[in-house]
Amino acid sequence: MAKLSTEDLLGQFKEMSLVELSDFVKA
């Protein structure tokens, strides 16, 4: 398992947050 740097982790979290927010709004 590759270790993610804090920036990579935050970047993925932001992208997932946007997608999850989009799904949440649609729901």
N, C-alpha and C positions, 0 to 999 in steps of 0.2 A: 504493500500500500504506500503510495507516494505521499510525502508530507506536503501539505499546502501552507504557503506563507500566509501571514495575516491578511495581506492585501488580496491574495487570490481568494481566500476564504470570504472576505468581505465582498469581493466582486461577485462571487457565485451567490452569496446570500442576497445581495441586492437584486440580481437577476431573478432568482427564485421568488423573492418577495414580490417583484413586479408581476410575475406570472401568477402567483398565488392571489395577489390582490385582484388581478383581472378576473380570475375564476371566481373569487369571492363576490365580486360586484355582480358578475353574471348570475351567480346562484340565486 
